């Protein structure tokens, strides 16, 4: 498998596409105005301490001062305090916190603090801060102020202990001459479940280098100032998506290519040699018709080469995928036709999950197969194709109803939710009332209004297609209603109205 990564940069938006064997498999989008500040690390200055609220306001260079509560102030506990608080330790084996000291005894006005944003500014409220710093990597989260090693609870218990021992062994073996021996702890993420020692060590080196860079910046820069910004999409591509299968990473901006190369030389020197500046006249996404693929990925229907098709519906609770034979009639017999359609669908489903970034619960309704060996082969092919996915997936067996239940970890918004909004005409239902249904709704509403009020005239304002039906096929019913209520009913077409919109004006 040959993998290329294409990056299209513009001042307002960055798009990255993962292409495998000439076919786009993943699409990532980051918009400049929608980038949050969560994860950013600042050197802030305390402007006010409020003992009554056990909080403080910190100037970090934003429009509004940020908020720091005493519960978010990190403090190192002594061994005696840890032992005394041990019975209160929560699930997961995390180190219990020491009894919280009042904020006025920890922080004073004018003090310089290194803080991290844990909640973005909202409305009139400033950002929420914490003094416990954490730096996220692909496989681990680095906690420079702690010294313990934690492992995600989602990893099975025996494997969790093995991972903890491996990380502790790697920490002890870090060479001192590289300046990577500063204290600190780690939280091993779920993504590290199947990671090798080399991958874990590479992530540790990256995180410690990033921490050393932040500390140096804190010593040089005045408060308030930004010390560390959460990685941009391009940097995350270099950190998270490049592996041994990656052939090249092509970017269409010279400025961003230089910046990404500098970042790679510092943190990921092995990936730098795969970087390439694209100088072609055609837009970089036109090389593999990526924009057309994205447009198709926003639709419900996905056509298969054989003539079959998928119907994908995304709801709040889950995503459903229905497989249909469509125009595929096969060449041998009915069972073989269904089997081949389902095999092709398994390939397409794995790709669509990655391309659309569908997460949560996914229900797949394959075409019913009578032979158990066919079911096993289709399920095996689906699992095989999902192994290429960086996002963790779990696939169950066929249920008694012939459905396959699976889950895919939700990491970010799906492509549809990112690029689209509910239709103003149907409010996301996917259908609108027929013109005739709207006409009858209007007639009922006019009758209801006539029983409550006594105006000179009723004026109906509606979409042009609704007014046309009133003037043609429904003109007799309109005239009958006017005679029944004893009031004239006039019509007015409004081009700005959707089919279901109407208004009844009392004249």
C-alpha positions as a Python dict, from the first residue, in 0.01 Angstrom:
ca = {
    (1, 'X'): (0, 0, 0),
    (2, 'X'): (133, 340, -102),
    (3, 'X'): (5, 639, 89),
    (4, 'X'): (28, 1003, -17),
    (5, 'X'): (-86, 1297, 194),
    (6, 'X'): (-196, 1615, 15),
    (7, 'X'): (-226, 1945, 202),
    (8, 'X'): (-414, 2241, 57),
    (9, 'X'): (-348, 2561, 253),
    (10, 'X'): (-521, 2898, 241),
    (11, 'X'): (-527, 3179, 501),
    (12, 'X'): (-879, 3086, 610),
    (13, 'X'): (-868, 2707, 586),
    (14, 'X'): (-634, 2407, 580),
    (15, 'X'): (-741, 2078, 419),
    (16, 'X'): (-551, 1750, 429),
    (17, 'X'): (-639, 1440, 229),
    (18, 'X'): (-496, 1091, 276),
    (19, 'X'): (-472, 908, -57),
    (20, 'X'): (-401, 533, -68),
    (21, 'X'): (-325, 371, -404),
    (22, 'X'): (-473, 671, -586),
    (23, 'X'): (-803, 674, -391),
    (24, 'X'): (-882, 933, -123),
    (25, 'X'): (-949, 763, 212),
    (26, 'X'): (-955, 1045, 467),
    (27, 'X'): (-1036, 1415, 468),
    (28, 'X'): (-938, 1656, 745),
    (29, 'X'): (-1041, 2022, 760),
    (30, 'X'): (-938, 2301, 998),
    (31, 'X'): (-1073, 2656, 973),
    (32, 'X'): (-874, 2941, 1120),
    (33, 'X'): (-1171, 3123, 1276),
    (34, 'X'): (-1297, 2804, 1440),
    (35, 'X'): (-971, 2703, 1607),
    (36, 'X'): (-1020, 2690, 1980),
    (37, 'X'): (-772, 2784, 2252),
    (38, 'X'): (-813, 2470, 2461),
    (39, 'X'): (-471, 2317, 2518),
    (40, 'X'): (-283, 2644, 2463),
    (41, 'X'): (-25, 2729, 2729),
    (42, 'X'): (27, 3093, 2834),
    (43, 'X'): (251, 3289, 3065),
    (44, 'X'): (-10, 3491, 3248),
    (45, 'X'): (-16, 3767, 3508),
    (46, 'X'): (-252, 3762, 3805),
    (47, 'X'): (-463, 4079, 3796),
    (48, 'X'): (-707, 4004, 4078),
    (49, 'X'): (-753, 3746, 4353),
    (50, 'X'): (-1104, 3692, 4494),
    (51, 'X'): (-1093, 3500, 4827),
    (52, 'X'): (-1474, 3504, 4853),
    (53, 'X'): (-1501, 3311, 4524),
    (54, 'X'): (-1177, 3118, 4575),
    (55, 'X'): (-1071, 3223, 4229),
    (56, 'X'): (-842, 3458, 4043),
    (57, 'X'): (-845, 3650, 3716),
    (58, 'X'): (-539, 3606, 3495),
    (59, 'X'): (-435, 3827, 3205),
    (60, 'X'): (-315, 3599, 2924),
    (61, 'X'): (-332, 3854, 2645),
    (62, 'X'): (-692, 3792, 2534),
    (63, 'X'): (-976, 4043, 2518),
    (64, 'X'): (-1112, 3932, 2857),
    (65, 'X'): (-920, 3816, 3163),
    (66, 'X'): (-923, 3440, 3209),
    (67, 'X'): (-1064, 3263, 3515),
    (68, 'X'): (-870, 3033, 3751),
    (69, 'X'): (-1052, 2845, 4029),
    (70, 'X'): (-874, 2705, 4333),
    (71, 'X'): (-968, 2350, 4227),
    (72, 'X'): (-760, 2399, 3911),
    (73, 'X'): (-448, 2514, 4097),
    (74, 'X'): (-194, 2233, 4097),
    (75, 'X'): (3, 2162, 4409),
    (76, 'X'): (249, 1886, 4486),
    (77, 'X'): (157, 1674, 4784),
    (78, 'X'): (407, 1531, 5028),
    (79, 'X'): (435, 1152, 5085),
    (80, 'X'): (264, 1194, 5425),
    (81, 'X'): (-29, 1382, 5265),
    (82, 'X'): (-63, 1118, 4994),
    (83, 'X'): (-77, 844, 5256),
    (84, 'X'): (-337, 1030, 5460),
    (85, 'X'): (-554, 1090, 5151),
    (86, 'X'): (-511, 737, 5011),
    (87, 'X'): (-856, 610, 5127),
    (88, 'X'): (-1015, 890, 4926),
    (89, 'X'): (-848, 791, 4602),
    (90, 'X'): (-1094, 758, 4318),
    (91, 'X'): (-1129, 480, 4062),
    (92, 'X'): (-851, 432, 3815),
    (93, 'X'): (-571, 443, 4071),
    (94, 'X'): (-496, 816, 4025),
    (95, 'X'): (-290, 985, 4291),
    (96, 'X'): (-521, 1155, 4542),
    (97, 'X'): (-498, 1526, 4575),
    (98, 'X'): (-375, 1694, 4889),
    (99, 'X'): (-616, 1905, 5096),
    (100, 'X'): (-675, 2223, 4899),
    (101, 'X'): (-515, 2539, 5038),
    (102, 'X'): (-702, 2871, 5005),
    (103, 'X'): (-623, 3048, 4682),
    (104, 'X'): (-509, 3367, 4862),
    (105, 'X'): (-226, 3165, 5022),
    (106, 'X'): (-108, 3032, 4686),
    (107, 'X'): (-150, 3322, 4444),
    (108, 'X'): (-101, 3696, 4476),
    (109, 'X'): (-169, 3993, 4247),
    (110, 'X'): (109, 4069, 4001),
    (111, 'X'): (240, 3710, 4012),
    (112, 'X'): (350, 3544, 3688),
    (113, 'X'): (196, 3201, 3628),
    (114, 'X'): (222, 2937, 3359),
    (115, 'X'): (-134, 2830, 3281),
    (116, 'X'): (-319, 2615, 3031),
    (117, 'X'): (-662, 2680, 2881),
    (118, 'X'): (-912, 2406, 2968),
    (119, 'X'): (-1226, 2582, 2843),
    (120, 'X'): (-1268, 2834, 2562),
    (121, 'X'): (-1413, 3183, 2621),
    (122, 'X'): (-1792, 3177, 2593),
    (123, 'X'): (-2008, 3484, 2551),
    (124, 'X'): (-1906, 3739, 2813),
    (125, 'X'): (-1702, 3486, 3012),
    (126, 'X'): (-1330, 3454, 2977),
    (127, 'X'): (-1136, 3134, 2926),
    (128, 'X'): (-1103, 2887, 3213),
    (129, 'X'): (-749, 2799, 3317),
    (130, 'X'): (-552, 2535, 3504),
    (131, 'X'): (-200, 2546, 3641),
    (132, 'X'): (-156, 2171, 3582),
    (133, 'X'): (16, 2153, 3245),
    (134, 'X'): (-35, 1862, 3007),
    (135, 'X'): (104, 1818, 2656),
    (136, 'X'): (-73, 1571, 2429),
    (137, 'X'): (109, 1346, 2185),
    (138, 'X'): (-10, 1075, 1951),
    (139, 'X'): (27, 792, 2203),
    (140, 'X'): (74, 965, 2539),
    (141, 'X'): (1, 1277, 2739),
    (142, 'X'): (301, 1427, 2918),
    (143, 'X'): (253, 1571, 3270),
    (144, 'X'): (576, 1759, 3352),
    (145, 'X'): (465, 1833, 3712),
    (146, 'X'): (386, 1471, 3803),
    (147, 'X'): (601, 1160, 3823),
    (148, 'X'): (344, 879, 3790),
    (149, 'X'): (250, 671, 3484),
    (150, 'X'): (-120, 624, 3416),
    (151, 'X'): (-281, 410, 3147),
    (152, 'X'): (-619, 455, 2980),
    (153, 'X'): (-895, 252, 3145),
    (154, 'X'): (-1019, 148, 2800),
    (155, 'X'): (-716, -78, 2760),
    (156, 'X'): (-768, -429, 2912),
    (157, 'X'): (-620, -476, 3260),
    (158, 'X'): (-334, -724, 3182),
    (159, 'X'): (-223, -516, 2884),
    (160, 'X'): (-253, -200, 3094),
    (161, 'X'): (2, -323, 3347),
    (162, 'X'): (238, -437, 3072),
    (163, 'X'): (220, -93, 2906),
    (164, 'X'): (289, 81, 3238),
    (165, 'X'): (602, -131, 3293),
    (166, 'X'): (724, -68, 2938),
    (167, 'X'): (683, 309, 2973),
    (168, 'X'): (861, 310, 3310),
    (169, 'X'): (1147, 110, 3158),
    (170, 'X'): (1172, 354, 2865),
    (171, 'X'): (1169, 651, 3104),
    (172, 'X'): (1459, 502, 3300),
    (173, 'X'): (1656, 441, 2981),
    (174, 'X'): (1633, 791, 2838),
    (175, 'X'): (1988, 910, 2764),
    (176, 'X'): (2093, 1205, 2980),
    (177, 'X'): (2309, 1361, 2713),
    (178, 'X'): (2004, 1449, 2506),
    (179, 'X'): (1858, 1656, 2782),
    (180, 'X'): (1553, 1434, 2809),
    (181, 'X'): (1592, 1328, 3170),
    (182, 'X'): (1379, 1595, 3334),
    (183, 'X'): (1112, 1458, 3571),
    (184, 'X'): (759, 1410, 3456),
    (185, 'X'): (478, 1159, 3427),
    (186, 'X'): (273, 1015, 3146),
    (187, 'X'): (-81, 908, 3069),
    (188, 'X'): (-79, 636, 2805),
    (189, 'X'): (-364, 688, 2558),
    (190, 'X'): (-588, 423, 2403),
    (191, 'X'): (-406, 465, 2071),
    (192, 'X'): (-96, 312, 2234),
    (193, 'X'): (-263, -25, 2290),
    (194, 'X'): (-70, -193, 2008),
    (195, 'X'): (229, 46, 1996),
    (196, 'X'): (586, -80, 1981),
    (197, 'X'): (864, 37, 2213),
    (198, 'X'): (1013, 241, 1929),
    (199, 'X'): (684, 426, 1876),
    (200, 'X'): (643, 492, 2249),
    (201, 'X'): (999, 620, 2276),
    (202, 'X'): (953, 848, 1975),
    (203, 'X'): (641, 998, 2133),
    (204, 'X'): (822, 1049, 2465),
    (205, 'X'): (1108, 1227, 2293),
    (206, 'X'): (868, 1456, 2107),
    (207, 'X'): (677, 1545, 2425),
    (208, 'X'): (988, 1615, 2629),
    (209, 'X'): (1135, 1831, 2355),
    (210, 'X'): (810, 2027, 2338),
    (211, 'X'): (815, 2073, 2716),
    (212, 'X'): (1177, 2193, 2712),
    (213, 'X'): (1084, 2444, 2443),
    (214, 'X'): (794, 2578, 2654),
    (215, 'X'): (1016, 2618, 2961),
    (216, 'X'): (1278, 2809, 2761),
    (217, 'X'): (1010, 3040, 2619),
    (218, 'X'): (874, 3105, 2971),
    (219, 'X'): (1218, 3227, 3079),
    (220, 'X'): (1265, 3457, 2780),
    (221, 'X'): (921, 3610, 2722),
    (222, 'X'): (736, 3864, 2934),
    (223, 'X'): (385, 3808, 3070),
    (224, 'X'): (131, 3788, 2917),
    (225, 'X'): (246, 3581, 2621),
    (226, 'X'): (159, 3260, 2437),
    (227, 'X'): (412, 2985, 2511),
    (228, 'X'): (260, 2690, 2332),
    (229, 'X'): (-26, 2657, 2088),
    (230, 'X'): (-197, 2328, 2029),
    (231, 'X'): (-70, 2183, 1704),
    (232, 'X'): (-222, 2294, 1377),
    (233, 'X'): (-368, 2043, 1131),
    (234, 'X'): (-47, 2034, 927),
    (235, 'X'): (163, 1962, 1235),
    (236, 'X'): (-81, 1692, 1350),
    (237, 'X'): (-52, 1535, 1005),
    (238, 'X'): (323, 1507, 1052),
    (239, 'X'): (285, 1377, 1408),
    (240, 'X'): (-9, 1137, 1375),
    (241, 'X'): (-49, 1026, 1013),
    (242, 'X'): (300, 960, 880),
    (243, 'X'): (412, 597, 899),
    (244, 'X'): (618, 349, 702),
    (245, 'X'): (352, 335, 428),
    (246, 'X'): (365, 710, 363),
    (247, 'X'): (540, 779, 35),
    (248, 'X'): (530, 1160, 35),
    (249, 'X'): (357, 1459, 189),
    (250, 'X'): (278, 1729, -68),
    (251, 'X'): (185, 2084, 31),
    (252, 'X'): (93, 2365, -207),
    (253, 'X'): (226, 2660, 0),
    (254, 'X'): (597, 2742, 3),
    (255, 'X'): (569, 2939, 328),
    (256, 'X'): (387, 2660, 510),
    (257, 'X'): (621, 2399, 362),
    (258, 'X'): (919, 2581, 517),
    (259, 'X'): (740, 2613, 852),
    (260, 'X'): (639, 2246, 851),
    (261, 'X'): (992, 2142, 756),
    (262, 'X'): (1134, 2339, 1047),
    (263, 'X'): (884, 2176, 1283),
    (264, 'X'): (971, 1832, 1147),
    (265, 'X'): (1346, 1885, 1183),
    (266, 'X'): (1294, 1965, 1550),
    (267, 'X'): (1047, 1695, 1648),
    (268, 'X'): (1015, 1435, 1369),
    (269, 'X'): (1332, 1426, 1160),
    (270, 'X'): (1237, 1092, 1001),
    (271, 'X'): (928, 1245, 838),
    (272, 'X'): (1103, 1550, 690),
    (273, 'X'): (1247, 1361, 393),
    (274, 'X'): (891, 1281, 279),
    (275, 'X'): (790, 1648, 260),
    (276, 'X'): (751, 1793, -89),
    (277, 'X'): (645, 2137, -210),
    (278, 'X'): (383, 2109, -486),
    (279, 'X'): (447, 2361, -766),
    (280, 'X'): (194, 2244, -1024),
    (281, 'X'): (-45, 2481, -1203),
    (282, 'X'): (-350, 2267, -1126),
    (283, 'X'): (-493, 2285, -772),
    (284, 'X'): (-339, 2008, -567),
    (285, 'X'): (-676, 1845, -489),
    (286, 'X'): (-753, 1817, -863),
    (287, 'X'): (-480, 1551, -894),
    (288, 'X'): (-712, 1289, -744),
    (289, 'X'): (-1052, 1463, -789),
    (290, 'X'): (-1075, 1506, -412),
    (291, 'X'): (-1334, 1784, -418),
    (292, 'X'): (-1566, 1561, -622),
    (293, 'X'): (-1516, 1279, -372),
    (294, 'X'): (-1599, 1511, -83),
    (295, 'X'): (-1916, 1627, -262),
    (296, 'X'): (-2023, 1265, -308),
    (297, 'X'): (-1942, 1190, 58),
    (298, 'X'): (-2204, 1446, 163),
    (299, 'X'): (-2482, 1246, -6),
    (300, 'X'): (-2678, 950, 130),
    (301, 'X'): (-2618, 716, -160),
    (302, 'X'): (-2285, 555, -249),
    (303, 'X'): (-2277, 366, -579),
    (304, 'X'): (-2075, 44, -607),
    (305, 'X'): (-1891, -58, -924),
    (306, 'X'): (-2104, -371, -962),
    (307, 'X'): (-2428, -172, -978),
    (308, 'X'): (-2524, -210, -612),
    (309, 'X'): (-2529, 83, -373),
    (310, 'X'): (-2513, 188, -7),
    (311, 'X'): (-2754, 420, 173),
    (312, 'X'): (-2590, 596, 470),
    (313, 'X'): (-2803, 781, 726),
    (314, 'X'): (-2643, 968, 1015),
    (315, 'X'): (-2863, 1031, 1319),
    (316, 'X'): (-2803, 1158, 1672),
    (317, 'X'): (-2791, 810, 1821),
    (318, 'X'): (-2618, 607, 1551),
    (319, 'X'): (-2532, 570, 1184),
    (320, 'X'): (-2712, 316, 966),
    (321, 'X'): (-2572, 169, 644),
    (322, 'X'): (-2803, -27, 414),
    (323, 'X'): (-2664, -245, 133),
    (324, 'X'): (-2872, -296, -183),
    (325, 'X'): (-2807, -497, -501),
    (326, 'X'): (-2943, -220, -725),
    (327, 'X'): (-2880, -305, -1091),
    (328, 'X'): (-2639, -592, -1022),
    (329, 'X'): (-2793, -922, -1139),
    (330, 'X'): (-2485, -1146, -1128),
    (331, 'X'): (-2389, -1425, -1365),
    (332, 'X'): (-2434, -1754, -1177),
    (333, 'X'): (-2702, -1766, -907),
    (334, 'X'): (-2880, -1552, -652),
    (335, 'X'): (-2655, -1646, -355),
    (336, 'X'): (-2343, -1561, -552),
    (337, 'X'): (-2488, -1224, -656),
    (338, 'X'): (-2563, -1131, -294),
    (339, 'X'): (-2223, -1256, -174),
    (340, 'X'): (-2027, -1050, -428),
    (341, 'X'): (-2235, -738, -359),
    (342, 'X'): (-2175, -771, 16),
    (343, 'X'): (-1800, -825, -36),
    (344, 'X'): (-1777, -508, -243),
    (345, 'X'): (-1990, -327, 14),
    (346, 'X'): (-1749, -427, 295),
    (347, 'X'): (-1466, -246, 111),
    (348, 'X'): (-1682, 61, 48),
    (349, 'X'): (-1812, 76, 407),
    (350, 'X'): (-1462, 77, 558),
    (351, 'X'): (-1363, 358, 322),
    (352, 'X'): (-1677, 564, 384),
    (353, 'X'): (-1634, 544, 760),
    (354, 'X'): (-1288, 698, 727),
    (355, 'X'): (-1378, 949, 456),
    (356, 'X'): (-1691, 1075, 633),
    (357, 'X'): (-1533, 1032, 980),
    (358, 'X'): (-1839, 857, 1115),
    (359, 'X'): (-1809, 775, 1484),
    (360, 'X'): (-2015, 616, 1759),
    (361, 'X'): (-2246, 323, 1694),
    (362, 'X'): (-2274, 202, 1334),
    (363, 'X'): (-2535, -54, 1221),
    (364, 'X'): (-2473, -226, 886),
    (365, 'X'): (-2760, -405, 713),
    (366, 'X'): (-2595, -638, 462),
    (367, 'X'): (-2813, -823, 212),
    (368, 'X'): (-2934, -1143, 381),
    (369, 'X'): (-2701, -1437, 322),
    (370, 'X'): (-2815, -1795, 385),
    (371, 'X'): (-2471, -1957, 387),
    (372, 'X'): (-2264, -1921, 709),
    (373, 'X'): (-1935, -1935, 515),
    (374, 'X'): (-2044, -1634, 308),
    (375, 'X'): (-2129, -1443, 628),
    (376, 'X'): (-1791, -1528, 782),
    (377, 'X'): (-1602, -1419, 470),
    (378, 'X'): (-1788, -1086, 441),
    (379, 'X'): (-1732, -1015, 811),
    (380, 'X'): (-1365, -1109, 782),
    (381, 'X'): (-1321, -877, 483),
    (382, 'X'): (-1485, -589, 671),
    (383, 'X'): (-1251, -637, 968),
    (384, 'X'): (-951, -664, 738),
    (385, 'X'): (-1032, -334, 568),
    (386, 'X'): (-1093, -162, 902),
    (387, 'X'): (-742, -253, 1019),
    (388, 'X'): (-612, 32, 799),
    (389, 'X'): (-813, 279, 1004),
    (390, 'X'): (-612, 472, 1263),
    (391, 'X'): (-928, 521, 1467),
    (392, 'X'): (-1011, 231, 1695),
    (393, 'X'): (-1307, 20, 1577),
    (394, 'X'): (-1488, -280, 1722),
    (395, 'X'): (-1698, -510, 1502),
    (396, 'X'): (-1948, -765, 1631),
    (397, 'X'): (-2086, -1076, 1463),
    (398, 'X'): (-2405, -1100, 1263),
    (399, 'X'): (-2708, -1056, 1488),
    (400, 'X'): (-3014, -1287, 1466),
    (401, 'X'): (-3171, -1019, 1244),
    (402, 'X'): (-2874, -1025, 1005),
    (403, 'X'): (-2730, -691, 1121),
    (404, 'X'): (-2365, -613, 1200),
    (405, 'X'): (-2311, -384, 1497),
    (406, 'X'): (-1987, -194, 1527),
    (407, 'X'): (-1840, 109, 1702),
    (408, 'X'): (-1584, 362, 1586),
    (409, 'X'): (-1422, 604, 1827),
    (410, 'X'): (-1551, 958, 1783),
    (411, 'X'): (-1249, 1190, 1749),
    (412, 'X'): (-1397, 1494, 1577),
    (413, 'X'): (-1709, 1608, 1396),
    (414, 'X'): (-1812, 1410, 1093),
    (415, 'X'): (-1755, 1558, 748),
    (416, 'X'): (-2126, 1626, 705),
    (417, 'X'): (-2163, 1803, 1041),
    (418, 'X'): (-1854, 2011, 969),
    (419, 'X'): (-1949, 2125, 619),
    (420, 'X'): (-2329, 2127, 630),
    (421, 'X'): (-2617, 2261, 837),
    (422, 'X'): (-2982, 2151, 857),
    (423, 'X'): (-3189, 2240, 552),
    (424, 'X'): (-3396, 2555, 619),
    (425, 'X'): (-3685, 2409, 420),
    (426, 'X'): (-3718, 2074, 600),
    (427, 'X'): (-3515, 2143, 919),
    (428, 'X'): (-3309, 1832, 864),
    (429, 'X'): (-3600, 1589, 814),
    (430, 'X'): (-3499, 1512, 458),
    (431, 'X'): (-3852, 1574, 322),
    (432, 'X'): (-4111, 1853, 299),
    (433, 'X'): (-4488, 1853, 287),
    (434, 'X'): (-4642, 1830, -58),
    (435, 'X'): (-4786, 2145, -211),
    (436, 'X'): (-5138, 2008, -169),
    (437, 'X'): (-5078, 1932, 200),
    (438, 'X'): (-4969, 2293, 255),
    (439, 'X'): (-5278, 2422, 69),
    (440, 'X'): (-5510, 2221, 295),
    (441, 'X'): (-5319, 2342, 604),
    (442, 'X'): (-5382, 2700, 489),
    (443, 'X'): (-5755, 2637, 433),
    (444, 'X'): (-5788, 2492, 784),
    (445, 'X'): (-5595, 2784, 934),
    (446, 'X'): (-5815, 3043, 753),
    (447, 'X'): (-6126, 2871, 892),
    (448, 'X'): (-5977, 2870, 1244),
    (449, 'X'): (-5893, 3242, 1219),
    (450, 'X'): (-6241, 3325, 1085),
    (451, 'X'): (-6402, 3170, 1395),
    (452, 'X'): (-6185, 3384, 1627),
    (453, 'X'): (-6169, 3718, 1443),
    (454, 'X'): (-6381, 3917, 1204),
    (455, 'X'): (-6154, 4104, 958),
    (456, 'X'): (-6258, 4260, 630),
    (457, 'X'): (-6042, 4026, 428),
    (458, 'X'): (-5795, 3736, 462),
    (459, 'X'): (-5471, 3758, 266),
    (460, 'X'): (-5272, 3437, 214),
    (461, 'X'): (-4896, 3482, 156),
    (462, 'X'): (-4720, 3164, 44),
    (463, 'X'): (-4462, 3020, -195),
    (464, 'X'): (-4537, 3061, -570),
    (465, 'X'): (-4604, 2688, -623),
    (466, 'X'): (-4863, 2693, -343),
    (467, 'X'): (-5037, 3001, -489),
    (468, 'X'): (-5039, 2838, -833),
    (469, 'X'): (-5221, 2534, -693),
    (470, 'X'): (-5478, 2763, -528),
    (471, 'X'): (-5542, 2935, -863),
    (472, 'X'): (-5572, 2609, -1056),
    (473, 'X'): (-5683, 2277, -907),
    (474, 'X'): (-5784, 2410, -566),
    (475, 'X'): (-5962, 2725, -681),
    (476, 'X'): (-6306, 2569, -623),
    (477, 'X'): (-6223, 2478, -261),
    (478, 'X'): (-6088, 2829, -201),
    (479, 'X'): (-6403, 2988, -340),
    (480, 'X'): (-6621, 2755, -131),
    (481, 'X'): (-6438, 2849, 189),
    (482, 'X'): (-6468, 3221, 107),
    (483, 'X'): (-6842, 3183, 60),
    (484, 'X'): (-6873, 2979, 382),
    (485, 'X'): (-6701, 3237, 604),
    (486, 'X'): (-6847, 3532, 416),
    (487, 'X'): (-6510, 3704, 370),
    (488, 'X'): (-6293, 3752, 62),
    (489, 'X'): (-5960, 3562, 50),
    (490, 'X'): (-5680, 3717, -157),
    (491, 'X'): (-5354, 3549, -260),
    (492, 'X'): (-4997, 3680, -270),
    (493, 'X'): (-4692, 3487, -392),
    (494, 'X'): (-4366, 3536, -199),
    (495, 'X'): (-4056, 3404, -376),
    (496, 'X'): (-3852, 3406, -55),
    (497, 'X'): (-4081, 3155, 115),
    (498, 'X'): (-4003, 2783, 124),
    (499, 'X'): (-4276, 2537, 27),
    (500, 'X'): (-4397, 2489, 385),
    (501, 'X'): (-4388, 2860, 478),
    (502, 'X'): (-4703, 3069, 471),
    (503, 'X'): (-4863, 3362, 648),
    (504, 'X'): (-5227, 3467, 687),
    (505, 'X'): (-5275, 3842, 722),
    (506, 'X'): (-5597, 3984, 868),
    (507, 'X'): (-5693, 4293, 665),
}
